[in-house]
Amino acid sequence: MTTAITPEPAKKPSPKRTKSKTSPAKKKVSKVKRNGAVAKAWEIFGKHPKAQRKDALAAAVRAGVNANTAKTQYQRWLHRGDKN
């Protein structure tokens, strides 16, 4: 009695990954401009850190930030982790 040996299917080679010409350390870092309502509010709060809440919110609203956005962002700014 002979046993037939079936050949195993050939494995396909994995596609080669191409390396970028520049190393990760030399990649150009682009600075993201922050000019939205949140950034505007944080800038106002940062300029006057000792201002009362109502004054800071009023200044943000005068600068064109929605009142509810200003309230939310003031709270987040107040409880941020980078206080000095």
C-alpha positions in Angstrom: 0.0 0.0 0.0 1.5 3.3 -1.0 0.4 6.6 0.3 0.2 9.5 -2.0 2.0 12.7 -0.9 0.2 15.8 -1.9 2.3 18.9 -2.3 1.6 21.8 -0.1 0.4 25.0 -1.8 3.2 27.5 -2.3 3.3 30.4 0.0 3.0 33.8 -1.6 5.8 36.2 -0.7 4.7 39.1 1.4 4.7 42.5 -0.4 7.8 44.5 0.3 7.4 47.7 2.2 8.9 50.7 0.7 10.9 53.0 3.0 10.6 56.7 2.8 13.6 58.6 1.6 13.8 60.6 4.8 14.1 59.1 8.2 11.3 59.8 10.8 13.6 62.1 12.7 14.1 64.4 9.7 10.5 64.7 8.6 9.2 68.2 8.3 6.8 69.1 11.2 4.0 71.4 10.1 2.6 73.8 12.6 -1.1 73.7 12.8 -2.8 77.0 12.9 -5.3 77.3 15.7 -7.7 80.0 14.8 -11.1 78.7 15.7 -13.5 79.7 18.4 -12.0 77.5 21.0 -8.5 78.8 20.4 -9.7 82.3 20.5 -11.4 81.7 23.8 -8.3 80.1 25.4 -6.2 83.0 24.2 -8.5 85.5 25.9 -8.6 83.4 29.1 -4.8 83.1 29.0 -4.2 86.8 28.6 -6.3 87.6 31.7 -5.9 84.6 34.1 -7.0 86.6 37.2 -10.2 87.9 35.6 -13.6 86.9 37.1 -15.5 84.3 35.2 -18.3 86.7 34.0 -15.7 89.1 32.7 -13.7 86.5 30.9 -16.9 85.0 29.3 -18.1 88.5 28.3 -14.7 89.2 26.6 -14.9 85.9 24.7 -18.5 86.6 23.6 -17.4 90.1 22.4 -14.7 88.5 20.4 -17.3 86.4 18.5 -17.3 83.1 20.5 -20.6 81.5 21.2 -21.7 82.0 24.8 -22.1 78.2 25.5 -18.7 77.5 23.9 -17.1 80.2 26.0 -18.6 78.7 29.2 -17.5 75.2 28.3 -14.0 76.3 27.3 -13.6 78.5 30.4 -14.3 75.5 32.6 -11.8 73.3 30.6 -9.2 76.1 30.7 -9.7 76.6 34.5 -9.2 72.9 35.2 -6.4 72.3 32.7 -3.3 70.3 33.8 -0.6 72.9 33.1 -1.3 75.4 35.8 1.6 77.3 37.2 
